[in-house]
């Protein structure tokens, strides 16, 4: 995993691409309004970075806040460094690793929770290098996040894991993923392969992204004001009931 992501024969190049043609479904952190405000005062922002995963369709790698600012300004196109990765799982893995690398190297620092979520996500999808030809190792994760193998081990041990990522119970101390050798809770996969917590965090991330999209929310409220507000009040009531119930039982 210490090697650079695999790419196809075409080198990266800078192009002007449609703002709406970029998919940001793989993001490590939600939009930070303060950082967005800071960027809005900069005259010339560097190009974002994307992966051309299909013809005229892109997935965002780096520059989520810059893209968001361009969208709010009404720009139809944005300058981007276009990367080309191999097809299939190899390309998806290379894309995810490149997203992590670029976010670690510059920009907003990850919170500890965001970092640990990224580590756990990569391990659950690409871990167990000894049993998967495309897998990554604990040492590889350590190099990527500038952490020691014991620290990676500690982070993964403290988090629920999916059944698919559980190692064999007879794993030796030098085996990759030996943090699973001790009996511990395993969260069984839900449809789609995600743990309950993973599904919850993904859903709250999507909701936060929508609610933070001021342009979208303004249009939505203009179209269906009463229904949207009623839905938000119902959601607020559910959240309040759950938090109060949790606090009462603590």
Backbone as CSV, one residue per row, in Angstrom:
resi,resn,N_x,N_y,N_z,CA_x,CA_y,CA_z,C_x,C_y,C_z
1,UNK,0.822,-1.202,0.000,0.000,0.000,0.000,0.852,1.246,0.000
2,UNK,2.189,1.067,0.241,3.040,2.226,0.235,3.254,2.793,-1.144
3,UNK,2.870,2.019,-2.194,3.045,2.485,-3.551,1.958,3.481,-3.919
4,UNK,2.261,4.282,-4.961,1.275,5.255,-5.436,0.095,4.521,-6.039
5,UNK,-1.087,5.152,-6.043,-2.256,4.523,-6.625,-2.020,4.163,-8.082
6,UNK,-2.589,3.046,-8.526,-2.445,2.628,-9.910,-3.257,3.547,-10.808
7,UNK,-2.683,3.912,-11.922,-3.383,4.755,-12.885,-3.308,4.093,-14.242
8,UNK,-4.123,4.568,-15.162,-4.006,4.045,-16.509,-2.928,4.826,-17.245
9,UNK,-2.845,4.646,-18.553,-1.740,5.227,-19.310,-1.834,6.739,-19.426
10,UNK,-2.989,7.307,-19.202,-3.156,8.746,-19.388,-2.762,9.510,-18.136
11,UNK,-1.888,10.510,-18.278,-1.501,11.297,-17.101,-2.609,12.272,-16.725
12,UNK,-2.517,12.799,-15.508,-3.483,13.804,-15.068,-3.336,15.067,-15.909
13,UNK,-4.418,15.783,-16.111,-4.376,17.027,-16.865,-5.402,17.997,-16.293
14,UNK,-5.219,19.269,-16.546,-6.140,20.301,-16.059,-7.164,20.597,-17.150
15,UNK,-8.435,20.636,-16.757,-9.506,20.913,-17.705,-10.601,21.695,-17.002
16,UNK,-11.445,22.315,-17.782,-12.621,23.004,-17.258,-13.798,22.043,-17.415
17,UNK,-14.396,21.636,-16.296,-15.455,20.627,-16.347,-16.725,21.160,-15.691
18,UNK,-17.891,20.608,-16.043,-19.155,21.096,-15.471,-19.214,20.860,-13.956
19,UNK,-19.646,21.866,-13.232,-19.765,21.773,-11.774,-20.705,20.636,-11.374
20,UNK,-21.812,20.499,-12.104,-22.819,19.504,-11.741,-22.450,18.085,-12.172
21,UNK,-21.306,17.917,-12.850,-20.900,16.581,-13.300,-19.999,15.888,-12.287
22,UNK,-19.815,16.507,-11.108,-18.888,15.971,-10.112,-19.660,15.373,-8.950
23,UNK,-19.370,14.125,-8.645,-20.005,13.403,-7.547,-19.090,13.467,-6.324
24,UNK,-19.619,13.982,-5.206,-18.845,14.084,-3.961,-19.384,13.127,-2.906
25,UNK,-19.846,11.957,-3.314,-20.413,11.015,-2.340,-19.355,10.438,-1.408
26,UNK,-18.077,10.471,-1.826,-17.011,10.008,-0.936,-16.276,11.229,-0.402
27,UNK,-16.722,11.731,0.733,-16.073,12.868,1.372,-15.703,12.489,2.793
28,UNK,-14.571,12.985,3.260,-14.065,12.615,4.576,-14.634,13.503,5.662
29,UNK,-15.003,14.714,5.293,-15.536,15.659,6.283,-16.690,16.437,5.665
30,UNK,-17.646,16.901,6.475,-18.728,17.734,5.950,-18.225,19.151,5.690
31,UNK,-19.056,19.948,5.053,-18.705,21.334,4.765,-18.507,22.109,6.068
32,UNK,-17.429,22.874,6.128,-17.142,23.749,7.260,-17.486,25.181,6.848
33,UNK,-18.567,25.763,7.384,-18.995,27.101,6.962,-17.910,28.160,7.136
34,UNK,-17.110,28.077,8.199,-16.055,29.065,8.424,-14.981,28.983,7.342
35,UNK,-14.632,27.765,6.949,-13.635,27.593,5.895,-14.194,28.077,4.558
36,UNK,-15.471,27.844,4.335,-16.116,28.307,3.113,-16.092,29.829,3.045
37,UNK,-16.339,30.479,4.169,-16.302,31.940,4.237,-14.901,32.455,3.971
38,UNK,-13.899,31.780,4.502,-12.510,32.174,4.281,-12.140,32.072,2.809
39,UNK,-12.554,30.994,2.173,-12.251,30.807,0.758,-12.932,31.857,-0.118
40,UNK,-14.106,32.310,0.320,-14.858,33.282,-0.494,-14.132,34.607,-0.647
41,UNK,-13.141,34.872,0.214,-12.389,36.124,0.131,-11.134,35.995,-0.724
42,UNK,-10.856,34.786,-1.207,-9.668,34.550,-2.027,-10.007,34.781,-3.492
43,UNK,-9.188,35.576,-4.169,-9.476,35.937,-5.559,-9.310,34.751,-6.508
44,UNK,-8.197,34.035,-6.381,-7.908,32.938,-7.304,-7.621,31.665,-6.517
45,UNK,-8.513,30.705,-6.649,-8.355,29.429,-5.963,-7.734,28.401,-6.913
46,UNK,-6.913,27.501,-6.392,-6.316,26.470,-7.258,-7.368,25.494,-7.749
47,UNK,-7.072,24.769,-8.834,-8.033,23.790,-9.349,-8.326,22.701,-8.323
48,UNK,-9.513,22.168,-8.378,-9.845,21.004,-7.568,-9.247,19.773,-8.256
49,UNK,-9.382,18.600,-7.634,-8.888,17.366,-8.235,-10.018,16.354,-8.301
50,UNK,-10.170,15.723,-9.456,-11.257,14.764,-9.651,-10.753,13.513,-10.353
51,UNK,-11.569,12.472,-10.295,-11.304,11.230,-11.015,-12.335,11.110,-12.133
52,UNK,-11.869,10.936,-13.362,-12.767,10.725,-14.498,-13.135,9.243,-14.539
53,UNK,-14.185,8.875,-13.795,-14.517,7.454,-13.673,-15.413,6.962,-14.804
54,UNK,-16.093,7.879,-15.488,-16.856,7.558,-16.684,-16.756,8.731,-17.639
55,UNK,-17.243,8.543,-18.849,-17.177,9.617,-19.831,-17.974,10.825,-19.351
56,UNK,-17.270,11.932,-19.135,-17.869,13.195,-18.696,-18.545,13.094,-17.334
57,UNK,-18.135,12.138,-16.555,-18.623,12.008,-15.181,-17.417,11.860,-14.261
58,UNK,-17.455,12.587,-13.135,-16.277,12.682,-12.282,-16.644,12.439,-10.818
59,UNK,-15.652,11.999,-10.068,-15.804,11.866,-8.620,-14.772,12.768,-7.963
60,UNK,-15.219,13.572,-6.998,-14.331,14.530,-6.357,-13.290,13.864,-5.482
61,UNK,-12.038,14.309,-5.607,-10.934,13.825,-4.784,-10.528,14.876,-3.762
62,UNK,-10.322,16.088,-4.236,-9.845,17.165,-3.364,-10.436,18.484,-3.838
63,UNK,-10.906,19.305,-2.881,-11.452,20.606,-3.251,-12.955,20.710,-3.073
64,UNK,-13.498,19.947,-2.124,-14.947,19.951,-1.884,-15.457,21.353,-1.569
65,UNK,-14.727,22.086,-0.714,-15.147,23.441,-0.354,-15.039,24.394,-1.546
66,UNK,-13.988,24.244,-2.359,-13.843,25.098,-3.550,-14.967,24.830,-4.541
67,UNK,-15.317,23.555,-4.691,-16.422,23.198,-5.585,-17.737,23.776,-5.066
68,UNK,-17.943,23.668,-3.762,-19.170,24.182,-3.165,-19.282,25.694,-3.363
69,UNK,-18.170,26.394,-3.197,-18.160,27.843,-3.389,-18.489,28.193,-4.842
70,UNK,-17.900,27.453,-5.776,-18.179,27.701,-7.199,-19.660,27.480,-7.502
71,UNK,-20.229,26.453,-6.887,-21.641,26.160,-7.102,-22.521,27.267,-6.543
72,UNK,-22.189,27.752,-5.356,-22.987,28.816,-4.745,-22.864,30.118,-5.525
73,UNK,-21.740,30.298,-6.202,-21.554,31.505,-7.025,-22.253,31.384,-8.367
74,UNK,-22.807,30.232,-8.656,-23.516,30.033,-9.913,-22.627,29.671,-11.076
75,UNK,-21.389,29.255,-10.812,-20.489,28.874,-11.899,-20.990,27.593,-12.561
76,UNK,-20.904,27.554,-13.868,-21.288,26.349,-14.605,-20.128,25.372,-14.712
77,UNK,-18.902,25.910,-14.725,-17.728,25.057,-14.865,-16.682,25.437,-13.827
78,UNK,-15.749,24.512,-13.595,-14.684,24.752,-12.632,-13.400,24.086,-13.143
79,UNK,-12.272,24.712,-12.869,-10.983,24.145,-13.272,-10.658,22.953,-12.378
80,UNK,-10.207,21.865,-12.990,-9.929,20.653,-12.219,-8.750,19.884,-12.801
81,UNK,-7.956,19.312,-11.903,-6.936,18.349,-12.300,-7.656,17.016,-12.442
82,UNK,-7.671,16.470,-13.631,-8.418,15.243,-13.915,-7.471,14.046,-13.855
83,UNK,-7.733,13.130,-12.920,-6.921,11.923,-12.761,-7.617,10.736,-13.414
84,UNK,-6.809,9.760,-13.799,-7.338,8.551,-14.437,-6.803,7.340,-13.693
85,UNK,-7.708,6.564,-13.092,-7.324,5.350,-12.386,-7.769,4.128,-13.179
86,UNK,-7.218,2.994,-12.813,-7.574,1.751,-13.488,-9.043,1.423,-13.275
87,UNK,-9.562,0.525,-14.082,-10.960,0.133,-13.963,-11.150,-0.841,-12.807
88,UNK,-12.400,-0.979,-12.355,-12.735,-1.956,-11.335,-12.285,-1.588,-9.941
89,UNK,-12.147,-2.621,-9.085,-11.817,-2.415,-7.683,-10.472,-1.720,-7.503
90,UNK,-9.526,-2.009,-8.389,-8.212,-1.382,-8.269,-8.321,0.133,-8.379
91,UNK,-9.141,0.588,-9.308,-9.326,2.025,-9.471,-10.058,2.658,-8.304
92,UNK,-11.074,1.970,-7.777,-11.825,2.489,-6.632,-10.910,2.622,-5.417
93,UNK,-10.084,1.602,-5.193,-9.147,1.647,-4.076,-8.162,2.804,-4.244
94,UNK,-7.607,2.939,-5.457,-6.662,4.029,-5.716,-7.303,5.388,-5.500
95,UNK,-8.568,5.514,-5.922,-9.310,6.759,-5.737,-9.467,7.084,-4.255
96,UNK,-9.895,6.113,-3.452,-10.110,6.357,-2.030,-8.801,6.727,-1.326
97,UNK,-7.722,6.031,-1.661,-6.435,6.335,-1.037,-5.944,7.731,-1.425
98,UNK,-6.189,8.108,-2.675,-5.777,9.447,-3.110,-6.586,10.525,-2.400
99,UNK,-7.867,10.283,-2.179,-8.696,11.226,-1.413,-8.104,11.443,-0.022
100,UNK,-7.734,10.349,0.639,-7.169,10.443,1.981,-5.843,11.188,1.954
101,UNK,-4.965,10.798,1.043,-3.629,11.420,0.979,-3.728,12.936,0.825
102,UNK,-4.533,13.364,-0.123,-4.607,14.800,-0.403,-5.234,15.573,0.758
103,UNK,-6.191,14.975,1.438,-6.808,15.658,2.574,-5.879,15.701,3.779
104,UNK,-4.984,14.734,3.893,-4.016,14.751,4.988,-2.908,15.763,4.715
105,UNK,-2.508,15.861,3.450,-1.354,16.693,3.093,-1.617,18.186,3.246
106,UNK,-2.846,18.627,3.057,-3.126,20.068,3.114,-4.589,20.300,3.455
107,UNK,-4.935,21.572,3.570,-6.329,21.929,3.843,-6.686,21.774,5.310
108,UNK,-7.972,21.645,5.566,-8.446,21.516,6.939,-7.922,20.221,7.560
109,UNK,-7.384,20.284,8.777,-6.961,19.040,9.429,-8.171,18.203,9.813
110,UNK,-8.022,16.885,9.726,-9.099,15.998,10.135,-9.219,16.007,11.652
111,UNK,-10.440,15.949,12.142,-10.616,15.727,13.572,-10.221,14.280,13.879
112,UNK,-10.027,13.974,15.138,-9.674,12.597,15.499,-10.765,11.624,15.076
113,UNK,-12.019,12.021,15.261,-13.131,11.149,14.879,-13.152,10.923,13.369
114,UNK,-12.939,11.991,12.589,-12.911,11.857,11.138,-11.758,10.969,10.693
115,UNK,-10.597,11.154,11.324,-9.438,10.314,10.992,-9.711,8.853,11.297
116,UNK,-10.266,8.584,12.492,-10.517,7.209,12.895,-11.588,6.561,12.019
117,UNK,-12.598,7.343,11.619,-13.624,6.829,10.719,-13.005,6.453,9.374
118,UNK,-12.087,7.297,8.890,-11.420,7.021,7.609,-10.569,5.761,7.708
119,UNK,-9.855,5.598,8.810,-9.022,4.418,9.019,-9.888,3.157,9.043
120,UNK,-10.966,3.199,9.834,-11.851,2.039,9.940,-12.499,1.711,8.602
121,UNK,-12.911,2.745,7.868,-13.544,2.519,6.573,-12.605,1.857,5.582
122,UNK,-11.366,2.350,5.508,-10.387,1.755,4.603,-10.091,0.309,4.989
123,UNK,-9.959,0.063,6.298,-9.652,-1.293,6.746,-10.787,-2.256,6.430
124,UNK,-12.027,-1.823,6.656,-13.168,-2.700,6.413,-13.329,-3.007,4.927
125,UNK,-12.974,-2.059,4.064,-13.124,-2.287,2.624,-11.904,-2.951,1.987
126,UNK,-10.713,-2.591,2.467,-9.509,-3.024,1.761,-8.499,-3.742,2.653
127,UNK,-8.846,-4.080,3.883,-7.893,-4.692,4.796,-7.635,-6.158,4.515
128,UNK,-6.824,-6.766,5.410,-6.501,-8.187,5.307,-5.699,-8.497,4.050
129,UNK,-4.541,-7.880,3.938,-3.702,-8.041,2.755,-3.274,-9.483,2.517
130,UNK,-3.206,-10.284,3.576,-2.751,-11.662,3.406,-3.818,-12.555,2.783
131,UNK,-5.061,-12.144,2.826,-6.138,-12.947,2.257,-6.788,-12.284,1.051
132,UNK,-6.396,-11.051,0.732,-6.951,-10.350,-0.421,-5.814,-9.803,-1.259
133,UNK,-5.788,-10.100,-2.552,-4.695,-9.590,-3.394,-4.657,-8.075,-3.479
134,UNK,-5.813,-7.429,-3.269,-5.859,-5.975,-3.344,-5.930,-5.336,-1.963
135,UNK,-5.694,-6.125,-0.906,-5.838,-5.627,0.455,-4.697,-4.722,0.889
136,UNK,-4.940,-3.950,1.946,-3.911,-3.097,2.524,-3.560,-3.626,3.905
137,UNK,-2.424,-3.239,4.409,-1.929,-3.752,5.678,-2.045,-2.711,6.777
138,UNK,-1.882,-3.151,8.011,-1.868,-2.215,9.128,-0.686,-1.270,9.011
139,UNK,0.465,-1.802,8.533,1.624,-0.934,8.329,1.337,0.111,7.257
140,UNK,0.614,-0.314,6.220,0.269,0.616,5.153,-0.645,1.726,5.646
141,UNK,-1.615,1.363,6.486,-2.482,2.383,7.073,-1.679,3.330,7.949
142,UNK,-0.724,2.775,8.692,0.117,3.607,9.549,0.913,4.620,8.743
143,UNK,1.481,4.175,7.623,2.251,5.090,6.771,1.356,6.178,6.185
144,UNK,0.165,5.770,5.772,-0.754,6.728,5.162,-1.148,7.825,6.145
145,UNK,-1.439,7.447,7.395,-1.917,8.407,8.391,-0.799,8.888,9.328
146,UNK,0.439,8.480,9.041,1.590,8.868,9.866,1.391,8.435,11.316
147,UNK,0.958,7.172,11.482,0.757,6.600,12.803,1.508,5.264,12.885
148,UNK,1.783,4.818,14.094,2.440,3.537,14.259,1.436,2.399,14.075
149,UNK,1.934,1.216,13.787,1.056,0.050,13.659,0.294,-0.208,14.963
150,UNK,0.956,-0.124,16.148,0.195,-0.307,17.391,-0.944,0.701,17.550
151,UNK,-0.723,1.948,17.086,-1.780,2.957,17.209,-2.945,2.622,16.277
152,UNK,-2.646,2.170,15.059,-3.705,1.737,14.136,-4.474,0.576,14.757
153,UNK,-3.739,-0.359,15.311,-4.329,-1.503,16.001,-5.277,-1.042,17.100
154,UNK,-4.851,-0.064,17.877,-5.652,0.461,18.993,-6.931,1.120,18.476
155,UNK,-6.816,1.903,17.418,-7.979,2.593,16.849,-9.005,1.593,16.349
156,UNK,-8.551,0.571,15.636,-9.463,-0.425,15.096,-10.082,-1.283,16.194
157,UNK,-9.320,-1.548,17.248,-9.834,-2.354,18.354,-10.967,-1.653,19.083
158,UNK,-10.968,-0.327,19.071,-11.964,0.442,19.808,-13.240,0.666,19.011
159,UNK,-13.274,0.182,17.757,-14.422,0.460,16.908,-15.123,-0.833,16.532
160,UNK,-16.476,-0.803,16.400,-17.194,-1.982,15.915,-16.724,-2.330,14.513
161,UNK,-16.713,-3.614,14.193,-16.306,-4.048,12.862,-17.402,-4.882,12.234
162,UNK,-17.430,-4.933,10.914,-18.410,-5.751,10.216,-17.950,-7.188,10.202
163,UNK,-18.900,-8.103,10.024,-18.549,-9.512,9.998,-17.574,-9.813,8.872
164,UNK,-17.697,-9.088,7.771,-16.833,-9.338,6.626,-15.383,-9.004,6.919
165,UNK,-15.127,-8.114,7.868,-13.761,-7.696,8.141,-13.145,-8.419,9.324
166,UNK,-13.886,-9.348,9.932,-13.374,-10.048,11.100,-12.325,-11.066,10.692
167,UNK,-11.192,-11.152,11.421,-10.168,-12.128,11.092,-10.473,-13.455,11.745
168,UNK,-9.707,-14.454,11.381,-9.892,-15.777,11.956,-9.444,-15.777,13.413
169,UNK,-10.128,-16.525,14.300,-9.813,-16.503,15.731,-8.438,-17.046,16.075
170,UNK,-7.809,-17.845,15.170,-6.500,-18.393,15.480,-5.367,-17.560,14.904
171,UNK,-5.635,-16.302,14.562,-4.600,-15.450,13.991,-3.476,-15.250,14.986
172,UNK,-2.270,-15.296,14.490,-1.104,-15.126,15.343,-0.820,-13.674,15.608
173,UNK,0.114,-13.366,16.526,0.398,-11.978,16.889,0.974,-11.162,15.749
174,UNK,1.551,-11.813,14.738,2.123,-11.071,13.631,1.177,-10.970,12.444
175,UNK,0.005,-11.615,12.555,-0.946,-11.570,11.458,-1.560,-10.199,11.326
176,UNK,-1.797,-9.783,10.072,-2.491,-8.517,9.840,-3.882,-8.614,10.443
177,UNK,-4.280,-7.603,11.182,-5.609,-7.596,11.765,-5.682,-8.394,13.040
178,UNK,-4.536,-8.663,13.683,-4.565,-9.478,14.888,-5.311,-8.804,16.025
179,UNK,-5.696,-7.548,15.852,-6.493,-6.873,16.876,-7.829,-7.580,17.052
180,UNK,-8.219,-8.418,16.079,-9.484,-9.128,16.175,-9.359,-10.477,16.889
181,UNK,-8.117,-10.819,17.324,-7.918,-12.139,17.913,-8.688,-12.314,19.222
182,UNK,-8.905,-11.247,19.961,-9.645,-11.325,21.218,-11.144,-11.276,20.951
183,UNK,-11.938,-12.049,21.706,-13.398,-12.032,21.503,-13.941,-10.627,21.746
184,UNK,-14.767,-10.152,20.843,-15.384,-8.845,21.008,-16.613,-8.751,20.129
185,UNK,-17.398,-7.730,20.374,-18.655,-7.560,19.654,-18.410,-7.343,18.172
186,UNK,-19.157,-8.041,17.351,-19.115,-7.835,15.906,-20.482,-7.348,15.464
187,UNK,-20.515,-6.247,14.751,-21.782,-5.706,14.250,-22.081,-6.365,12.919
188,UNK,-23.142,-7.130,12.853,-23.484,-7.826,11.619,-23.893,-6.843,10.538
189,UNK,-23.552,-7.202,9.323,-23.847,-6.331,8.198,-25.341,-6.166,7.978
190,UNK,-25.726,-4.975,7.645,-27.080,-4.688,7.188,-27.085,-4.809,5.666
191,UNK,-28.253,-4.787,5.018,-28.285,-4.794,3.557,-27.427,-3.657,3.018
192,UNK,-26.539,-4.007,2.078,-25.625,-3.007,1.545,-24.260,-3.108,2.176
193,UNK,-24.098,-3.928,3.210,-22.784,-4.188,3.761,-22.307,-3.222,4.819
194,UNK,-23.147,-2.368,5.358,-22.722,-1.392,6.348,-23.244,-1.756,7.732
195,UNK,-22.473,-1.423,8.758,-22.938,-1.621,10.124,-24.031,-0.609,10.423
196,UNK,-24.743,-0.833,11.535,-25.796,0.113,11.921,-25.213,1.507,12.124
197,UNK,-24.043,1.574,12.803,-23.431,2.884,13.031,-22.971,3.509,11.720
198,UNK,-22.465,2.665,10.823,-22.028,3.180,9.529,-23.190,3.761,8.743
199,UNK,-24.329,3.060,8.770,-25.511,3.566,8.074,-25.984,4.869,8.710
200,UNK,-25.937,4.935,10.047,-26.381,6.134,10.756,-25.506,7.336,10.407
201,UNK,-24.177,7.159,10.465,-23.283,8.280,10.179,-23.392,8.723,8.727
202,UNK,-23.575,7.751,7.820,-23.733,8.110,6.409,-25.003,8.930,6.204
203,UNK,-26.085,8.514,6.888,-27.358,9.234,6.749,-27.273,10.640,7.330
204,UNK,-26.653,10.773,8.521,-26.542,12.099,9.132,-25.628,12.997,8.320
205,UNK,-24.599,12.413,7.702,-23.710,13.196,6.836,-24.493,13.740,5.652
206,UNK,-25.289,12.863,5.015,-26.071,13.318,3.856,-27.063,14.404,4.254
207,UNK,-27.722,14.213,5.406,-28.694,15.209,5.851,-28.014,16.538,6.148
208,UNK,-26.838,16.483,6.814,-26.105,17.714,7.125,-25.683,18.430,5.846
209,UNK,-25.271,17.658,4.845,-24.868,18.250,3.566,-26.032,18.978,2.913
210,UNK,-27.225,18.362,2.957,-28.409,18.983,2.364,-28.791,20.255,3.124
211,UNK,-28.836,20.168,4.452,-29.256,21.319,5.258,-28.264,22.465,5.164
212,UNK,-26.975,22.153,4.937,-25.965,23.201,4.807,-25.919,23.820,3.415
213,UNK,-26.633,23.201,2.478,-26.688,23.733,1.113,-27.736,24.848,1.079
214,UNK,-27.288,26.068,1.317,-28.222,27.194,1.451,-29.036,27.440,0.188
215,UNK,-28.403,27.280,-0.962,-29.116,27.501,-2.216,-30.217,26.483,-2.420
216,UNK,-29.893,25.226,-2.176,-30.876,24.154,-2.325,-32.032,24.342,-1.350
217,UNK,-31.715,24.630,-0.072,-32.757,24.778,0.932,-33.655,25.976,0.635
218,UNK,-33.070,27.054,0.124,-33.878,28.233,-0.217,-34.874,27.889,-1.324
219,UNK,-34.396,27.165,-2.348,-35.285,26.760,-3.441,-36.364,25.806,-2.942
220,UNK,-35.963,24.875,-2.084,-36.902,23.884,-1.565,-37.997,24.545,-0.730
221,UNK,-37.593,25.473,0.136,-38.580,26.155,0.974,-39.510,27.029,0.144
222,UNK,-38.988,27.578,-0.932,-39.831,28.397,-1.801,-40.882,27.531,-2.501
223,UNK,-40.487,26.299,-2.851,-41.403,25.407,-3.556,-42.432,24.766,-2.613
224,UNK,-41.949,24.222,-1.483,-42.816,23.435,-0.595,-42.593,23.838,0.858
225,UNK,-42.750,25.100,1.154,-42.423,25.648,2.466,-43.102,24.889,3.610
226,UNK,-44.399,24.757,3.570,-45.152,24.161,4.680,-44.762,22.702,4.903
227,UNK,-44.640,21.944,3.811,-44.329,20.519,3.935,-42.900,20.304,4.441
228,UNK,-41.976,21.119,3.950,-40.579,20.986,4.381,-40.443,21.320,5.858
229,UNK,-41.061,22.405,6.285,-40.989,22.798,7.692,-41.656,21.757,8.586
230,UNK,-42.757,21.176,8.127,-43.430,20.140,8.911,-42.524,18.921,9.074
231,UNK,-41.812,18.545,7.991,-40.899,17.404,8.046,-39.734,17.683,8.989
232,UNK,-39.216,18.901,8.947,-38.102,19.275,9.818,-38.536,19.286,11.285
233,UNK,-39.751,19.761,11.548,-40.245,19.774,12.933,-40.433,18.342,13.442
234,UNK,-40.922,17.462,12.564,-41.092,16.061,12.954,-39.735,15.427,13.264
235,UNK,-38.737,15.727,12.431,-37.387,15.213,12.655,-36.816,15.755,13.961
236,UNK,-37.033,17.034,14.199,-36.562,17.652,15.443,-37.190,16.970,16.650
237,UNK,-38.486,16.647,16.546,-39.167,15.979,17.642,-38.603,14.581,17.902
238,UNK,-38.299,13.845,16.833,-37.721,12.511,16.977,-36.353,12.566,17.644
239,UNK,-35.533,13.517,17.209,-34.190,13.660,17.781,-34.272,14.023,19.257
240,UNK,-35.174,14.960,19.581,-35.344,15.377,20.976,-35.791,14.205,21.843
241,UNK,-36.747,13.412,21.341,-37.260,12.269,22.104,-36.166,11.246,22.354
242,UNK,-35.323,10.994,21.355,-34.245,9.997,21.499,-33.193,10.492,22.484
243,UNK,-32.787,11.755,22.368,-31.755,12.282,23.255,-32.237,12.343,24.699
244,UNK,-33.493,12.721,24.899,-34.044,12.772,26.257,-34.130,11.382,26.856
245,UNK,-34.537,10.407,26.036,-34.642,9.036,26.499,-33.269,8.490,26.877
246,UNK,-32.257,8.821,26.065,-30.895,8.373,26.340,-30.358,9.000,27.609
247,UNK,-30.618,10.303,27.797,-30.149,11.000,28.993,-30.835,10.469,30.260
248,UNK,-32.111,10.129,30.119,-32.848,9.619,31.278,-32.345,8.249,31.696
249,UNK,-31.902,7.461,30.713,-31.430,6.122,31.021,-29.962,6.053,31.403
250,UNK,-29.254,7.205,31.280,-27.813,7.213,31.572,-27.562,7.082,33.070
